[in-house]
Amino acid sequence: MILTLTLNPCIDKTIYLDQLDVGSYNRVKSTRQDLAGKGLNVSIVLNNLGEDTLCTGFNFKSNGHMLEQLLDSHHVKHNFILSKGAIRTNIKLFELSTQVMTEVNESGPFVPVSAIEQLLEYLEDALTHTDILVMSGSIPPGVPTDIYQRLIRLANQKRVKTVLDAAGEPLLLGLTEKPYLIKPNTLEFEQAFQKEIKSGMNTLEIACQVVNNGIPYLCLSMGADGAMLVDRVHAYRAKPVPIAPKGLTGAGDSMVAGMCYAIQKGLGSDDMLRYAMASAAGSIRQEGTLLATQKDIEELLPLVEIETVL
């Protein structure tokens, strides 16, 4: 089973404009509203691919029924810890003329210690029946920044593979426990390894250093420049799949889902990247936060171009 952890779910309100003029009047072309969260997105795509997956994390009492309804509609299993407050709202401004997304995200409600302890107790048991634990997204107020670090340590003790898709201090702390796979985007990579970058090392050198230090896989998502996957032997680079994008939300999460699927199937690194790219492209060609289906991924797999760079 693949267990996904979402600590800070959200409601994504996507606003489509021809052009965003900052500090001026803007006319909206259309809007849509979707309930989302990075781990939720991963589980939905995995479920679309026929994988056994379960969502856990925090849900919030004021409007948490919406989250459960969403997952029920996709037939995705879930077991959340309820806390006071309401699921946060994130604003996504999608500029149609440039295909650029601007995001304005809320922090989320405060989570008390009692809810955190309840979640940790649940995960202690759930990891016994888990093959891969996916930890992704931001951490709400009240939750310690070392939460992913602690969970990676626990998962490693239980021989569960861990996937970490986070930024800032949660990422840096998590790296110390050697997760199985990390998936930073370009900005997160630069922030995490700014010391190495300043020393003159290039991206590939840093990625190789990371995997040689005990993290088996590093996937760097580079937006319009595609993605790179580095293991202890090779480095692969993929070009973006040639499609017309309709929405960018969930692309990185879909990449994670594609790689988890490949890991479960025992596929090699090049196929991990191939499934990552096809899954991301399948979600990008959907509007709002709709995500890739199995049909999307199967259609796009032959279009993924991968080269060996090391």
PAZAPA-4460 file (N, C-alpha, C; in steps of 0.05 Angstrom, whole numbers, plus 32768, in hexadecimal, padded with zeros to 4 digits):
% residues 310
    n_x    n_y    n_z   ca_x   ca_y   ca_z    c_x    c_y    c_z   seq   type   mol
   8011   7FE8   8000   8000   8000   8000   8011   8019   8000     1      M     A
   8008   802E   7FF3   8015   8048   7FF3   8005   805B   8004     2      I     A
   8011   8064   8019   8004   8076   802C   800D   8092   8027     3      L     A
   7FFA   80A4   8023   8001   80C1   801E   7FF9   80D2   8036     4      T     A
   800A   80E4   803D   8006   80F5   8054   8001   8112   804B     5      L     A
   7FEA   811D   8051   7FE4   8139   804B   7FDE   8147   8066     6      T     A
   7FF0   8158   806E   7FEC   8166   8088   7FDD   8180   8085     7      L     A
   7FDC   818B   806D   7FD0   81A6   8069   7FC0   81A7   804F     8      N     A
   7FA9   8199   804F   7F98   819A   8036   7F8E   81B6   8030     9      P     A
   7F84   81BA   8019   7F7C   81D5   8011   7F65   81D4   7FFD    10      C     A
   7F58   81EB   7FFA   7F45   81EF   7FE4   7F53   8201   7FD0    11      I     A
   7F56   81F7   7FB8   7F63   8207   7FA3   7F4E   8215   7F92    12      D     A
   7F4F   822F   7F92   7F3E   823F   7F81   7F4F   8249   7F6A    13      K     A
   7F4A   823E   7F52   7F59   8245   7F3A   7F4A   825B   7F2B    14      T     A
   7F58   8271   7F26   7F4D   8287   7F17   7F5C   828B   7EFD    15      I     A
   7F4D   8289   7EE7   7F59   828B   7ECC   7F56   82A8   7EC2    16      Y     A
   7F6D   82B4   7EB9   7F6D   82CF   7EAE   7F7D   82CE   7E94    17      L     A
   7F76   82E0   7E81   7F86   82E2   7E69   7FA3   82EC   7E71    18      D     A
   7FA3   8300   7E82   7FBD   830B   7E8B   7FBA   8317   7EA6    19      Q     A
   7FCD   8312   7EB8   7FCC   831D   7ED3   7FDC   8337   7ED4    20      L     A
   7FCD   834D   7EDA   7FDA   8367   7EDD   7FDA   836E   7EFA    21      D     A
   7FF2   836D   7F06   7FF5   8372   7F23   7FEF   838F   7F29    22      V     A
   7FDF   8394   7F3E   7FD8   83AF   7F46   7FC4   83BC   7F34    23      G     A
   7FB7   83AC   7F23   7FA3   83B8   7F10   7F8A   83A7   7F10    24      S     A
   7F77   83AF   7F01   7F5D   83A1   7EFE   7F61   8388   7EEC    25      Y     A
   7F57   8371   7EF5   7F59   8359   7EE5   7F3D   834C   7EE1    26      N     A
   7F38   8344   7EC9   7F1E   8337   7EC4   7F22   8319   7EC3    27      R     A
   7F12   830A   7ED2   7F13   82ED   7ED4   7F05   82E0   7EBC    28      V     A
   7F12   82CD   7EB0   7F06   82BE   7E9A   7EF4   82A8   7EA5    29      K     A
   7EFF   8299   7EB9   7EF0   8283   7EC5   7EFD   827C   7EDF    30      S     A
   7EEF   826D   7EF0   7EFA   8264   7F09   7EF1   8247   7F0E    31      T     A
   7F00   8239   7F1F   7EF7   821F   7F29   7F03   821C   7F45    32      R     A
   7EF6   820B   7F54   7EFE   8206   7F70   7F00   81E8   7F75    33      Q     A
   7F17   81E0   7F7F   7F1C   81C3   7F84   7F29   81BF   7F9F    34      D     A
   7F21   81AA   7FAC   7F2E   81A3   7FC5   7F47   8192   7FBE    35      L     A
   7F5D   8199   7FCB   7F77   818C   7FC3   7F89   818A   7FDB    36      A     A
   7FA0   817E   7FD6   7FB5   817A   7FE9   7FC9   8168   7FDB    37      G     A
   7FE3   816C   7FE0   7FF7   815D   7FD1   7FF5   813F   7FD4    38      K     A
   7FF1   8136   7FEC   7FEE   8119   7FF0   7FD5   810E   7FE5    39      G     A
   7FBF   811E   7FE6   7FA6   8116   7FDA   7FA9   8113   7FBC    40      L     A
   7FB7   8126   7FAF   7FBB   8124   7F93   7FCB   810B   7F8B    41      N     A
   7FDF   8104   7F9B   7FEF   80EC   7F96   7FDD   80D3   7F98    42      V     A
   7FCD   80D2   7FAC   7FBC   80BA   7FB0   7FA7   80B8   7F99    43      S     A
   7F9C   80CE   7F91   7F88   80CD   7F7C   7F94   80C3   7F62    44      I     A
   7FAB   80CC   7F5A   7FB8   80C2   7F42   7FC0   80A5   7F45    45      V     A
   7FCA   809D   7F5C   7FD1   8081   7F61   7FB8   806F   7F60    46      L     A
   7FA2   8079   7F6B   7F89   806A   7F6A   7F80   8067   7F4D    47      N     A
   7F83   807D   7F3D   7F7C   807C   7F21   7F8C   8067   7F12    48      N     A
   7FA5   8062   7F1C   7FB6   804D   7F10   7FB2   8031   7F1B    49      L     A
   7F9E   802F   7F2D   7F97   8015   7F38   7FA8   800C   7F50    50      G     A
   7FB7   801F   7F5C   7FC8   8018   7F73   7FB8   801A   7F8E    51      E     A
   7FC0   800A   7FA1   7FB4   800B   7FBC   7FC0   8022   7FCB    52      D     A
   7FB0   8036   7FD2   7FBA   804E   7FDF   7FA7   8057   7FF4    53      T     A
   7FB1   8065   8008   7FA0   8070   801D   7FAB   808C   8025    54      L     A
   7F98   809F   8029   7F9F   80BA   8031   7F9C   80BD   804F    55      C     A
   7FAF   80CA   805B   7FAD   80D1   8078   7FB9   80ED   807C    56      T     A
   7FB7   80F7   8094   7FC1   8112   809B   7FAC   8120   80AC    57      G     A
   7FAA   813A   80A9   7F97   814A   80B8   7F80   8153   80A6    58      F     A
   7F68   8152   80B2   7F51   815E   80A6   7F45   8171   80BB    59      N     A
   7F34   8184   80B2   7F2A   8199   80C4   7F0C   819A   80C5    60      F     A
   7F02   819E   80DD   7EE6   8199   80E3   7ED2   81AB   80D4    61      K     A
   7EDA   81C4   80D0   7EC6   81D7   80C5   7EBD   81CF   80A9    62      S     A
   7ECF   81C6   8098   7EC7   81BF   807D   7ED4   81A5   8073    63      N     A
   7EDD   8195   8086   7EEC   817D   807E   7EDC   8168   8070    64      G     A
   7EC1   816A   8071   7EB0   8157   8062   7EB6   8159   8044    65      H     A
   7EBE   8170   803B   7EC4   8174   801F   7EDB   8162   8016    66      M     A
   7EEF   8160   8027   7F07   814F   8021   7EFF   8132   801F    67      L     A
   7EEF   8129   8032   7EE6   810D   8032   7ED5   8107   801A    68      E     A
   7EC4   811A   8012   7EB2   8116   7FFB   7EC3   8114   7FE2    69      Q     A
   7ED8   8125   7FE0   7EE9   8124   7FC8   7EF6   8108   7FC5    70      L     A
   7F02   80FE   7FDB   7F10   80E5   7FD9   7EFC   80CE   7FD5    71      L     A
   7EE4   80D0   7FE1   7ED0   80BB   7FDD   7EC7   80BB   7FC0    72      D     A
   7EC6   80D2   7FB3   7EBE   80D3   7F97   7ED2   80C6   7F85    73      S     A
   7EEC   80C5   7F8E   7F01   80B8   7F7E   7F06   809C   7F88    74      H     A
   7EF6   8093   7F9C   7EF9   8078   7FA8   7F15   8074   7FB4    75      H     A
   7F1F   8089   7FC0   7F39   8088   7FCD   7F35   8085   7FEB    76      V     A
   7F42   8071   7FF7   7F40   806C   8014   7F4D   8083   8024    77      K     A
   7F42   8089   803B   7F4E   809F   804B   7F48   809B   8069    78      H     A
   7F5A   80A6   8079   7F56   80A5   8096   7F65   80BD   80A1    79      N     A
   7F57   80D3   80A7   7F63   80EC   80B0   7F5E   80F0   80CE    80      F     A
   7F70   8100   80D9   7F6D   810A   80F5   7F5F   8125   80F3    81      I     A
   7F48   8127   8100   7F38   8140   8100   7F44   8154   8114    82      L     A
   7F45   816D   810B   7F4E   8183   811D   7F3B   819A   8119    83      S     A
   7F3C   81AD   812C   7F2B   81C5   812A   7F34   81D7   8113    84      K     A
   7F21   81E7   8108   7F29   81FA   80F3   7F1D   81F2   80D9    85      G     A
   7F25   8200   80C4   7F1B   81FC   80A9   7F32   81F7   8095    86      A     A
   7F2D   81E7   8081   7F41   81E3   806C   7F47   81FE   805F    87      I     A
   7F61   8204   805B   7F6A   821D   8050   7F62   8220   8032    88      R     A
   7F62   8239   8029   7F5C   823E   800C   7F75   824A   7FFF    89      T     A
   7F7D   823F   7FE8   7F93   8249   7FD8   7F89   8254   7FBE    90      N     A
   7F93   826B   7FB6   7F8B   8278   7F9E   7FA0   8273   7F88    91      I     A
   7F97   8268   7F71   7FA8   8263   7F5A   7FA0   8275   7F43    92      K     A
   7FB2   8288   7F3C   7FAC   829A   7F26   7FBB   8290   7F0D    93      L     A
   7FAB   8285   7EF9   7FB7   827A   7EE1   7FB4   828D   7ECA    94      F     A
   7FCB   8297   7EC0   7FCC   82AA   7EAA   7FCC   829B   7E90    95      E     A
   7FB7   829D   7E81   7FB3   828D   7E69   7FC7   8295   7E53    96      L     A
   7FCF   82AE   7E52   7FE0   82B8   7E3C   7FFD   82AD   7E3F    97      S     A
   8006   82A9   7E58   8021   829F   7E5C   8022   8283   7E68    98      T     A
   800B   8278   7E6F   800A   825D   7E7C   8019   825D   7E96    99      Q     A
   8019   8274   7EA4   8027   8276   7EBE   8012   8276   7ED5   100      V     A
   8019   8267   7EEA   8007   8266   7F01   8014   8276   7F18   101      M     A
   8004   8288   7F25   800C   8296   7F3D   7FFC   828C   7F54   102      T     A
   8009   8284   7F6A   7FFB   8277   7F81   7FFC   8289   7F99   103      E     A
   7FE5   828B   7FA7   7FE3   829A   7FC1   7FD7   8286   7FD5   104      V     A
   7FE8   827B   7FE7   7FDF   8266   7FF8   7FDD   826E   8015   105      N     A
   7FC7   8265   8023   7FC4   8269   803F   7FD5   8255   804F   106      E     A
   7FDB   825B   8068   7FEC   824A   8079   7FDD   8231   8083   107      S     A
   7FC4   8234   8088   7FB4   821D   8094   7FAF   8222   80B1   108      G     A
   7F9C   8213   80BD   7F94   8216   80D9   7FA9   820A   80EC   109      P     A
   7FA8   8213   8105   7FBA   8208   8119   7FB2   81EC   8121   110      F     A
   7FC6   81DA   8123   7FC1   81BE   812B   7FCB   81BA   8147   111      V     A
   7FBB   81B1   815A   7FC4   81AD   8176   7FD5   8194   8179   112      P     A
   7FE3   8193   818F   7FF5   817C   8195   7FE5   8162   8196   113      V     A
   7FCD   8163   81A1   7FBD   814A   81A3   7FB8   813D   8188   114      S     A
   7FB2   814E   8174   7FAD   8143   8159   7FC7   8138   814D   115      A     A
   7FDE   8145   8152   7FF7   813C   8147   7FFE   8120   8153   116      I     A
   7FFA   811E   816E   8000   8104   817B   7FEE   80EE   8171   117      E     A
   7FD5   80F5   816B   7FC2   80E1   8161   7FCB   80D8   8145   118      Q     A
   7FD4   80EA   8135   7FDD   80E3   811A   7FF6   80D1   811C   119      L     A
   8009   80D8   812D   8021   80C8   812F   801B   80AC   8139   120      L     A
   8008   80A9   814B   8000   808E   8155   7FF4   807E   813E   121      E     A
   7FE4   808B   812E   7FD7   807D   8117   7FEC   8074   8103   122      Y     A
   8000   8086   80FD   8014   807F   80E9   8026   8069   80F3   123      L     A
   802C   8068   810D   803C   8052   8119   8031   8037   8111   124      E     A
   8016   8035   8112   8009   801B   810B   8006   8018   80ED   125      D     A
   7FFF   802E   80DF   7FF9   802C   80C2   8012   8025   80B2   126      A     A
   8029   802D   80BB   8042   8027   80AC   8048   800A   80AB   127      L     A
   803D   7FFB   80BE   8041   7FDE   80BE   8036   7FD1   80A4   128      T     A
   8022   7FDE   8098   8014   7FD3   8081   801A   7FE4   8068   129      H     A
   8030   7FF3   8068   8036   8006   8053   8050   7FFF   8044   130      T     A
   8050   8002   8029   8068   7FFE   8019   8076   8019   8015   131      D     A
   8067   802E   800F   8072   8048   800A   8062   805D   801A   132      I     A
   8071   806F   8027   8064   8086   8035   806C   809F   8026   133      L     A
   8058   80AD   801C   805C   80C7   800E   8056   80DE   8021   134      V     A
   8069   80EF   8026   8066   8107   8036   806A   811F   8025   135      M     A
   8055   812F   8022   8057   8145   800F   8047   815D   8019   136      S     A
   8051   8174   8012   8042   818D   8017   804B   819C   8030   137      G     A
   803D   81B2   8035   8045   81C3   804B   803B   81B8   8066   138      S     A
   8045   81C4   807B   803E   81BC   8096   802E   81D3   80A3   139      I     A
   8016   81CD   80AE   8005   81E2   80B9   8010   81EC   80D4   140      P     A
   8008   8203   80DD   8010   820E   80F6   800B   81FA   810D   141      P     A
   801E   81F8   811F   801B   81E6   8136   802A   81CB   8132   142      G     A
   802E   81C3   8119   803C   81AA   8114   805A   81B0   8112   143      V     A
   806A   81A1   8121   8087   81A6   8121   8094   81A1   8105   144      P     A
   80A8   81B1   80FF   80B4   81AF   80E4   80C4   8195   80E0   145      T     A
   80C9   8186   80F6   80D8   816D   80F3   80C5   8155   80F0   146      D     A
   80AB   815A   80EA   8098   8144   80E9   809F   8130   80D3   147      I     A
   80A8   8139   80BC   80B0   8127   80A6   80C9   8118   80AE   148      Y     A
   80DC   8125   80BA   80F4   8118   80C4   80EE   8101   80D6   149      Q     A
   80DC   8106   80E9   80D5   80F1   80FC   80C7   80D9   80EF   150      R     A
   80B6   80E0   80DB   80A8   80CA   80CD   80BA   80BA   80BB   151      L     A
   80CD   80C7   80AE   80E0   80B8   809E   80F0   80A5   80AF   152      I     A
   80F9   80AF   80C7   8108   809D   80D9   80F7   8085   80E1   153      R     A
   80DD   808A   80E7   80CB   8074   80EF   80C7   8061   80D8   154      L     A
   80C3   806C   80C0   80BF   805B   80A8   80D7   804A   80A2   155      A     A
   80EF   8056   80A4   8107   8048   809F   810B   8030   80B2   156      N     A
   8102   8034   80CB   8104   801E   80DE   80F1   8007   80D7   157      Q     A
   80DB   800E   80C9   80C8   7FFA   80C1   80CD   7FF1   80A4   158      K     A
   80E3   7FFA   8098   80EA   7FF3   807C   80D5   7FFB   8068   159      R     A
   80CA   8012   806C   80B6   801E   805A   80C5   8033   8049   160      V     A
   80C2   8032   802F   80CE   8046   801D   80C0   8061   8022   161      K     A
   80CF   8077   8022   80C3   8091   8027   80C8   80A4   8010   162      T     A
   80B4   80B4   8009   80B6   80C8   7FF4   80B1   80E3   8001   163      V     A
   80C4   80F6   7FFE   80C1   8110   800B   80BF   8125   7FF5   164      L     A
   80A9   8134   7FF6   80A5   814A   7FE3   809D   8162   7FF3   165      D     A
   80B1   8171   7FFD   80AD   8187   800F   80C1   819D   8009   166      A     A
   80BF   81B3   8017   80D2   81CA   8013   80DB   81D4   802E   167      A     A
   80F1   81E5   802D   80FA   81F2   8045   8105   81E0   805A   168      G     A
   8100   81E7   8073   810B   81D8   808A   8100   81BC   808B   169      E     A
   80E6   81B7   8086   80DD   819B   8086   80ED   8189   8072   170      P     A
   80F4   8194   805B   8104   8185   8048   8120   8180   8053   171      L     A
   812D   8195   805C   8148   8193   8066   814B   8180   807D   172      L     A
   8138   8181   8090   8138   816E   80A7   8132   8152   809D   173      L     A
   8120   814F   808A   8119   8135   8080   8131   8127   8072   174      G     A
   8142   8137   8065   8159   812C   8057   816C   811D   806A   175      L     A
   816D   8126   8083   8180   811A   8096   8179   80FC   809C   176      T     A
   8160   80F4   8097   8158   80D9   809C   8158   80C7   8083   177      E     A
   8162   80D2   806D   8165   80C3   8054   814B   80B7   8049   178      K     A
   8139   80C7   803F   8121   80BC   8032   8129   80AD   8019   179      P     A
   8117   809C   800F   811C   808C   7FF7   811D   809D   7FDE   180      Y     A
   810C   80B1   7FDD   8109   80C3   7FC5   8102   80DF   7FCE   181      L     A
   810F   80F3   7FC3   8106   810E   7FC7   80FF   811A   7FAB   182      I     A
   80EC   812D   7FAB   80E4   813A   7F92   80E2   8158   7F95   183      K     A
   80F8   8166   7F97   80F6   8183   7F98   80F1   818F   7F7C   184      P     A
   80E5   81A6   7F7B   80E5   81B5   7F62   80FE   81C7   7F61   185      N     A
   8101   81D6   7F4C   811A   81E5   7F49   811E   81F9   7F60   186      T     A
   8109   8207   7F68   810C   821B   7F7E   8112   820D   7F98   187      L     A
   8104   81F7   7F9E   810A   81E8   7FB7   8126   81DD   7FB8   188      E     A
   812F   81D4   7FA0   814A   81C9   7F9E   815F   81DF   7FA4   189      F     A
   815B   81F6   7F98   816E   820C   7F9B   816E   8216   7FB8   190      E     A
   8157   8217   7FC5   8155   821F   7FE1   8163   820B   7FF3   191      Q     A
   815F   81F1   7FED   816A   81DD   7FFF   8189   81DA   7FFC   192      A     A
   8193   81DF   7FE3   81AF   81DA   7FDE   81BE   81F4   7FD5   193      F     A
   81B5   820A   7FE0   81C1   8224   7FD8   81DF   8225   7FDF   194      Q     A
   81E7   8218   7FF5   8203   8218   7FFC   8214   820A   7FE7   195      K     A
   820A   81F3   7FDD   8219   81E5   7FC8   8219   81F5   7FAE   196      E     A
   8202   8202   7FA8   8201   8211   7F8F   8215   8228   7F90   197      I     A
   8216   8235   7FA7   8229   824C   7FAA   8246   8243   7FA8   198      K     A
   824B   8229   7FAF   8266   821F   7FAE   826F   8218   7F91   199      S     A
   825C   821A   7F7E   8262   8215   7F62   8259   81FB   7F57   200      G     A
   824C   81EA   7F68   8242   81D0   7F5E   822A   81D5   7F4D   201      M     A
   8227   81C4   7F38   820F   81C7   7F27   81FA   81B3   7F31   202      N     A
   81E2   81B5   7F24   81CB   81A6   7F2E   81D1   8188   7F2E   203      T     A
   81DC   817D   7F19   81E1   8160   7F17   81F5   8158   7F2C   204      L     A
   820A   8167   7F31   821E   8161   7F46   8211   815F   7F61   205      E     A
   8200   8173   7F67   81F2   8173   7F81   81E0   815B   7F84   206      I     A
   81D1   8155   7F6F   81BE   813E   7F70   81CD   8124   7F74   207      A     A
   81E4   8121   7F67   81F4   8109   7F6A   81FF   8107   7F87   208      C     A
   8207   811E   7F92   8211   811E   7FAD   81FB   8115   7FC1   209      Q     A
   81E2   811E   7FBC   81CC   8117   7FCD   81C7   80F9   7FCD   210      V     A
   81C6   80ED   7FB5   81C1   80D0   7FB4   81D9   80C0   7FBF   211      V     A
   81F1   80CA   7FBB   8208   80BC   7FC5   820A   80BD   7FE4   212      N     A
   81FC   80D1   7FEF   81FB   80D4   800C   81E5   80C4   8019   213      N     A
   81D7   80B3   8009   81C4   80A1   8016   81A7   80A3   800E   214      G     A
   81A0   80B6   7FFC   8185   80B8   7FF3   8183   80AC   7FD7   215      I     A
   8176   8095   7FD3   8178   8086   7FBA   816F   8095   7FA1   216      P     A
   815A   80A6   7FA3   8150   80B3   7F8B   814B   80D1   7F91   217      Y     A
   8152   80E1   7F7E   814C   80FD   7F7E   813F   8104   7F63   218      L     A
   8126   810E   7F64   8119   8117   7F4B   8116   8135   7F4D   219      C     A
   8121   8143   7F3A   811F   8160   7F39   810B   8168   7F24   220      L     A
   80F4   8174   7F2C   80E1   817D   7F18   80E8   819A   7F10   221      S     A
   80EA   819F   7EF6   80F4   81B8   7EEC   80E0   81C7   7EDB   222      M     A
   80C6   81C2   7EDF   80B2   81D1   7ED0   80B4   81CE   7EB2   223      G     A
   80B7   81E4   7EA4   80B8   81E4   7E87   80D2   81D7   7E7D   224      A     A
   80E5   81D2   7E8E   80FE   81C5   7E86   80FD   81A7   7E8B   225      D     A
   80E6   819C   7E93   80E4   817F   7E97   80EB   8177   7EB3   226      G     A
   80FA   8160   7EB5   8101   8155   7ED0   811A   8144   7ECD   227      A     A
   8127   8140   7EE4   813F   812F   7EE5   813C   811C   7EFC   228      M     A
   8144   8103   7EF7   8144   80EF   7F0D   8160   80E3   7F0F   229      L     A
   816B   80E4   7F27   8186   80DB   7F2D   8184   80C4   7F41   230      V     A
   8192   80AD   7F3A   8196   8098   7F4D   81B4   8094   7F52   231      D     A
   81BC   807E   7F5E   81D8   807B   7F65   81E9   8073   7F4E   232      R     A
   81DD   806D   7F37   81EC   8064   7F20   81E9   8077   7F08   233      V     A
   81D0   8080   7F03   81CB   8090   7EEB   81BB   80AA   7EF2   234      H     A
   81BB   80BC   7EDF   81A9   80D3   7EE0   819A   80D5   7EC6   235      A     A
   8180   80D9   7EC7   816F   80DB   7EB0   8162   80F6   7EAF   236      Y     A
   815E   8100   7E97   814F   8119   7E93   8139   8115   7E7F   237      R     A
   8122   8121   7E85   810A   811E   7E74   8102   813A   7E6B   238      A     A
   80FB   813B   7E51   80F0   8154   7E46   80D2   8156   7E4E   239      K     A
   80C7   816E   7E4F   80AB   8171   7E54   809B   8163   7E3E   240      P     A
   8085   8157   7E45   8074   814A   7E31   8065   815F   7E21   241      V     A
   8064   815E   7E07   8058   8173   7DF7   803A   8172   7DF7   242      P     A
   802E   8181   7E0B   8011   8183   7E0D   800A   81A0   7E13   243      I     A
   7FF0   81A6   7E0F   7FE6   81C1   7E15   7FDD   81C1   7E32   244      A     A
   7FEB   81D0   7E44   7FE3   81D0   7E60   7FC9   81DF   7E65   245      P     A
   7FB9   81D5   7E77   7FA0   81E2   7E80   7FA0   81E9   7E9D   246      K     A
   7FB1   81DB   7EAD   7FB3   81E1   7EC9   7FCD   81D4   7ED4   247      G     A
   7FDB   81E2   7EE5   7FF5   81D8   7EEE   7FF4   81CC   7F0A   248      L     A
   7FDE   81D0   7F19   7FDC   81C6   7F34   7FDA   81A7   7F33   249      T     A
   7FEB   819B   7F44   7FEB   817E   7F46   7FFF   8170   7F35   250      G     A
   800D   817F   7F24   8021   8172   7F12   8037   8165   7F22   251      A     A
   8043   8173   7F35   8058   8167   7F45   804F   814F   7F55   252      G     A
   8036   8150   7F60   802B   813A   7F6F   8026   8122   7F5D   253      D     A
   801E   8127   7F44   801A   8112   7F31   8035   8105   7F2A   254      S     A
   804A   8115   7F29   8065   8109   7F25   806C   80F5   7F3B   255      M     A
   8066   80FD   7F53   806C   80EB   7F6A   805B   80D2   7F68   256      V     A
   8042   80D5   7F60   8031   80BD   7F5D   803C   80AA   7F47   257      A     A
   8045   80B6   7F31   8050   80A5   7F1B   8068   8096   7F24   258      G     A
   807A   80A3   7F34   8092   8096   7F3E   808B   8080   7F52   259      M     A
   8078   8086   7F64   8070   8071   7F77   8064   8059   7F69   260      C     A
   8055   805E   7F54   804A   8047   7F44   8060   8036   7F39   261      Y     A
   8074   8044   7F2D   808B   8035   7F21   809B   8026   7F37   262      A     A
   809E   8032   7F4E   80AC   8024   7F64   809D   800B   7F6C   263      I     A
   8083   800D   7F6F   8073   7FF6   7F77   8074   7FE0   7F62   264      Q     A
   8077   7FE7   7F49   8079   7FD4   7F33   8095   7FC9   7F2F   265      K     A
   80A8   7FD4   7F3E   80C4   7FCA   7F3C   80D2   7FD4   7F23   266      G     A
   80CA   7FEA   7F18   80D5   7FF5   7EFF   80EF   8004   7F05   267      L     A
   80FF   8008   7EF0   8119   8016   7EF3   8116   8034   7EF4   268      G     A
   812C   8041   7EF8   812C   805F   7EFB   8122   806D   7EE3   269      S     A
   8129   8064   7ECB   811F   8071   7EB3   8101   8070   7EB0   270      D     A
   80F6   8059   7EB8   80D9   8056   7EB7   80CB   8066   7ECE   271      D     A
   80D9   8069   7EE4   80CF   807A   7EFA   80CB   8096   7EEF   272      M     A
   80DF   80A0   7EE0   80DD   80BB   7ED5   80C8   80BC   7EBF   273      L     A
   80C6   80A7   7EB0   80B3   80A6   7E9A   8096   80A8   7EA5   274      R     A
   8090   8099   7EBA   8076   8099   7EC6   8071   80B4   7ED4   275      Y     A
   8086   80C0   7EDF   8083   80DA   7EEC   807B   80EF   7ED8   276      A     A
   8088   80EF   7EC1   8082   8103   7EAC   8067   80FF   7EA0   277      M     A
   805F   80E7   7E9B   8045   80E1   7E8F   802F   80E8   7EA2   278      A     A
   8033   80E3   7EBC   801F   80E9   7ED0   801C   8107   7ED3   279      S     A
   8032   8115   7ED4   8031   8133   7ED6   8023   813F   7EBE   280      A     A
   802A   8136   7EA6   801E   8140   7E8E   8000   813A   7E8D   281      A     A
   7FF9   8122   7E97   7FDC   811B   7E98   7FCC   812D   7EA9   282      G     A
   7FD8   8138   7EBE   7FCA   814B   7ED0   7FCB   8167   7EC5   283      S     A
   7FE1   816E   7EB8   7FE4   8189   7EAD   7FCF   818E   7E97   284      I     A
   7FC8   817A   7E88   7FB4   817E   7E73   7F97   817E   7E7D   285      R     A
   7F94   817B   7E97   7F79   817E   7EA3   7F75   819A   7EAE   286      Q     A
   7F5C   81A3   7EB0   7F57   81BD   7EBA   7F57   81BD   7ED9   287      E     A
   7F5E   81D5   7EE4   7F5E   81D8   7F02   7F70   81C4   7F0F   288      G     A
   7F65   81B5   7F23   7F75   81A1   7F31   7F6B   8185   7F2B   289      T     A
   7F5E   8181   7F14   7F58   8166   7F0B   7F73   8158   7F05   290      L     A
   7F73   813E   7F09   7F8C   812F   7F08   7F8C   8119   7EF3   291      L     A
   7FA4   8110   7EEC   7FA7   80FC   7ED7   7F99   80E2   7EDD   292      A     A
   7F8D   80D7   7EC8   7F80   80BD   7EC9   7F93   80A8   7EBE   293      T     A
   7F8D   808F   7EC1   7F9D   807A   7EB6   7F9F   807C   7E97   294      Q     A
   7F89   8084   7E8B   7F88   8087   7E6E   7F9B   809D   7E65   295      K     A
   7F9B   80B4   7E74   7FAE   80CA   7E6E   7FCB   80C0   7E6E   296      D     A
   7FD2   80B2   7E84   7FED   80AA   7E88   7FF6   8096   7E72   297      I     A
   7FE5   8083   7E6C   7FEB   806F   7E58   7FEF   807C   7E3C   298      E     A
   7FDF   8090   7E36   7FE1   809E   7E1D   7FFB   80AE   7E1B   299      E     A
   8004   80BA   7E31   801B   80CC   7E31   8035   80BE   7E35   300      L     A
   8036   80A6   7E40   804F   8098   7E44   8061   8097   7E2B   301      L     A
   8055   8090   7E14   8067   808E   7DFC   8072   80A9   7DF3   302      P     A
   8067   80C0   7DFD   8070   80DA   7DF5   8087   80E4   7E07   303      L     A
   808D   80D6   7E1C   80A2   80DF   7E2F   80BE   80D9   7E23   304      V     A
   80CE   80EE   7E20   80EA   80EB   7E16   80FD   80EC   7E2D   305      E     A
   810E   80D8   7E30   8121   80D7   7E46   813D   80D2   7E3B   306      I     A
   8150   80E1   7E45   816C   80DD   7E3E   817D   80D7   7E57   307      E     A
   8192   80C7   7E54   81A4   80C2   7E69   81BA   80D7   7E6A   308      T     A
   81BC   80E5   7E80   81D0   80FB   7E82   81E8   80F3   7E93   309      V     A
   81E7   80DC   7E9F   81FE   80D2   7EAF   81FD   80B4   7EB0   310      L     A
***
